[in-house]
Amino acid sequence: MSIPADPDALRTSEALGVIQRQLSDAISRLADVSARAVRVADQTDWRTDAATRFHASAEDWRRDVAALPDVVDTARTEVSRARLRFETLAWGFGV
């Protein structure tokens, strides 16, 4: 396969690759945040009303954060598909 002569095509392909890597990093970081939220909630003294409310709030937040990797993974997959479509067109094979 030959490289397209258009430098914009190469920059676009590289940019999409960077986006894919950044989304992969985001998935890892969100998983870390979710694990940390569990530890923070577990370390709270539950003998007060404020602590109980904090725990409930932290647990809600943890569940929200735990769902985000799937959303980001879907975005990463879409970027990957867009990059493939773009490269296919840029290299002149059509879709």
Buried (B, 14 or more C-beta within 10 A) or exposed (E): EEEBEEEEBBEBBEEBBEBBEEBEEBBEEBBEBBEEBEEBBEEBEEEEEEEEEBBEEBBEBBEEBBEBBEEBBEBBEEBBEBBEEBBEEBBEEEE
